[in-house]
Amino acid sequence: MATVRLPDGKELEVGPGERLGDVARRIGPRLARDAVVARLNGRLVDLSLPVDGGGDLEFVTADSPEGLYVLRHSTAHAMAQAILELYPGSKLTIGPPVDEGFYYDIEVNGRISEEDLPRIEERMREIVKRDLPIRREEVSKEEARKLYRDNPYKLELIDEIPEDRVSIYRQGEFFDLCRGPHVPSTGRLGAFRLQSVAGAYWRGDESNPMLTRIYGTAWPTEKQLRAHLKRLEEAKARDHRRLGRELDLFTFSPDVGAGIPLFLPKGETLRHLMEGFVREVQTRYGYEHVWTGHLVNERLYARSGHLEHYQDAMFPPMKDGENTYRLKPMNCPSHMTLFNSRPHSYRDLPVRYAEFATLYRYEKSGELSGLTRVRSLTQDDAHIFCTEEQVQEEFARALAIIREVLDTYGFTDYRVRLSLRDPQGGKYIADEEKWERAEKALRAALDAAGIDYDPAPGEAAFYGPKADFMARDVLGREWQLSTIQVDFIQPGRLGCEYVGEDGERHTPVLLHRAVTGTTERFMAVLIEHYAGAFPTWLSPVQAVVIPVADRHLGYARRVCGRLREGGLRVEVDDSPNSMQKKIRENARQKVPYLLIVGDREEESGTVNVRRRGEGKRQAEMPLQEFLQRVREEVAARR
């Protein structure tokens, strides 16, 4: 007999060979129905596992994050089985769960298009009805190679597994190389939908074969699936790429190049407003703005460590005699060079440099996506040179800026991800003592600010840990927006020094800080967050004057002139369209105010105001009163 301890402290005796699923049934039929896997002594395992040795036991249901992950993983297997049945001879590669769904990359024997997805879904439902038990087997690597003798992708994966034995999951005639765990049977799968088909290179390498990637989503219930699909429809309606075209904000052209956005006048106005707001706030908090250009000598990146750790994201070098230059992919080495251009004492610190700099990153063409992933980007970057004792105070100052900016934009629901080194090593500069000091300083700053955070090993920058602010938009989608990073390494590599109170030379700590990240990506987030209906202070055009007839054009232009003199961004619609069509067209442009002017308004010096979101309701008011109201709205950033 063995003993298991449940989360409520209760202990159960289990017999030899008794399986976790049997234990769940003993506890109650509802748990037996809802549990998909279990956590035994901290490890997620299949319910078919015998409870040998006992220990701490917790059952995981499909409505938990871990249970949902397992459900989606098992659904990916059901999809793979359906494809092998419908397209015999296809070769499986990998099929992981992802945020809100799953995918599988397959070398298909034939061709799969989006028109084929309903047929694959139907076969998946048949597999669910079969209620096939899902069983884990451990086999030697040699046995696994025999199973996959005709699949080079799986053979490659098997060769990379360090253990002598590997796990195979079977459901009926189907089997797949997998660590698991999985739901007990195919009948335990929930509601699912296959969504799209795309191409993907094996392991993301363009020199490898192109595979067919099929995306899907899976949820515990049909109701949750429908709610998710509804959110996707809303997200589609808010897609910044579509709205960017419709609202004349930005465009892309193959004549210029992939991943290089071109901003139309309204888009540039929006950029200017966004950057001006952050500039105003950080100036108020004691930051000084600098400018460091677009090209940097490669030697600087070799000294900072970027050339070793970041070279794949840099554009190819440019030679000029003995010198080699790079398009600038980040600002920190240039800002450290600025710091080194003059001597500093402890009395000068902290030094806070900020810059809206255009950076260039060599993103793979397949990873480019609208404004969210570009090759030419503008970052609201800042670097604070301070003593170790000043880290908490400077972190609090940066945090105040971030909170003010995000709150103004309506991002009030956010969490902090503490991005740390991967304990297994990897891309990081080796300096254990400085890494420990940096992580300790960042944790202390977060604790002092009273901020809860979720540790994320492996997400740190190569030179130090960071606090990433993950904000939710109106659709509940999470975006990584702001970041504060603590760096004990780069300043020493680039020779940054100050003279301390003791008269000795010391190396400052460097805080890297971005409020909205990159202008382009944040603009994409804002477009979707507001669905293109920007608040008045942020709208590229705040009002459009619409004359009732051509004879009112003169008054419309005088109204426009007075409002522009008052600081508003106003246009006159002098198109040959009818008044009603002008109203409809400008409403589609999501302009906050439409001002209709005719005989009566011209005689009385008024405007007839139609406000966005209030339907056909109109209110006549003196022009000066309208100007004052909007100016107050803009001043309050509403």
Phi, psi and omega in degrees: 000150176228164181240134173244143179252124181273164183303332180276006179092348180292145179246143178233140173272135179236143182276167179301130178078359180294134185267159182300322178299325177294321178297318179299319179294325177295324180289320179169150182296327181293317178295319179299327180284322188268333183291136177249326175213182177225159172249111181247117183053041175085359183244132177288130183220163178288152178291343178280356182287134174293145182271064180279127177091342178069200180127196180282129186230132175221133178270141184247127181259164186292341181273004174266159179304317181290321178295322179294323177300314180295317180302317181290323177298316179293326178293324176299322177294319178298321177295318179298320178297317180299319181292320179295327178287323182274333182231069182305143181092354176290154182243125179280150173239267178231150181213079185270159165290151175223178178305122175067016178176217182199169170211166172219132175265126188222138168273101189277135173277087187127217181216135176242126175243176181295337176292340181273349186298318178301323179294319178293320177302317181298318177294324176298320178295325175297319179296322176297316181297330178293339179050052183287128174299138178256114188241140177264136174232141172255127181229163176290159179297329179294318177297319179297322179296324178293320179299325186248030184299337180257010183237096183296333181292312179293323178299321178297318179294318180300317181298334183273350180285123184288332183288160179282335182239151181232163181254139177239136175252133181241143169217106187065226180281349184276144172215154180210141174291120187195145176279335182075196358280177180223168176294160186295327181204164181295336178292349181267003177289152182265219179269141182215163177209131172275135194246320186199164178236137179216168173263147178209131176288144176303120181061025175070013183259121184296344178275353180266168180299149174277130180249168174262121178256125178247124180261145174212173175227152181215142182219159181297326184228161177296324179298316178293323177298313180298320179296320179295316180296326177294319177297322179295322177296319178295319178296322179297320179294334181264002186310122186294335180292318178289312182295326178300323177288312185295326182265008178057047181264313184206168177209167172235151180217134175297339178294329179268317178135152181294140176079011180243097184288145175245127185257126176285171184308317180293322178294320178294323175300315179298315176304312182299318180294316180299311182291322179298323179297311180295319179301316181297315183294312185287334173296319177299330181266014171092017177270145176250139184265139183229176177216133186229015171076190190246339183245145180220141176296132184301332181301326180296320180287334175293319180291321183286338183103352182292324182296323179286318190258348189229007190299325183297337180266004179263149172289156182304153183290157176239126184268141173218088185065237180276350184261146177237131183244155176231143166297136190290118177265348178202164188260338193303316179298324179292321179291326176292327176295320175299315179301321182283354184285350178213153180287152181225145170245173179299336180291337181282338188276148000281149171256126185240109177256136176230149182205136168264089189250139174278125181245162184228123181231134187275073178287146176295144185300325181288348181259355179289140182206103177049224178271351185282338177218103185231171177261338177243117188218153180244124186249136175273075190269148174211149178226130182246120176263120186211173173278165179298327180289340182268357186301314183298315181295319180288327174297316180297322179294314178296322179297321179297321178296312181301314181296317181297317182291311182296321179297320180298322179280355178090014176264086183258350181253098179215158177232170181245129174257119178273103185273117186242172174295152169286124181299342178275001180094198179135232194276008194267148174295132185277108172197083190304316184297317181288324176298317180296318179295319181295315180295320178297317180295320181290318177299317180298320179294318178296317180295318180296329179276355180070034184257127172284147181212156179249117178297141179225085179300140178093355184258002181292159169290164185292345184249355181174165179285164181211154173255112181258132181265116184257109186252146176260137177270189185294341178267003180083005178282143183260135179233140172272113188251292186262161177208146171229125184239144178250126188231110175261000191255307187299319181304323178290322180295329182258009172076026178287130183216158169216157178269123182277179178300334181278002181080359180266162178273136181227157177263127179287160168276145179246124171259126173264134185216130173230134183274305180250008180075243177255143180302318184296310182294319180293326175298318177301316179298316181295318180302315182284324178299316181266358186056031180082350180268077185293149173301159188305318183296335186258350185290130178302321173240121184269335180205147173236130178268126183243112178284143178295320180216169182301329182292349180262004182298321180300313180294320180301319181289327176292321177299314180301316181299316181295320180292322177295320176300329179278002175099006180268158177260106191228147175230160172250130174272098180254024179292163180283004181292161174291162180302316182297320179292323176300318179298314181297315184294318180287331174295322177296333177281000175060035177290133183300321184228133170249127182249109181266129182231134178221206183301310185296317181295322181292322180292323186261356181069036183241178171225148176262113192262125171244118184265140179303135177089357182249022176062222183269005182294132181231153179221126178275135179208156177301146183302318182295324179294318178298315180302315182296318180299314183290323178297322176294321179296317180292318181298326178275001183052058175246000000 
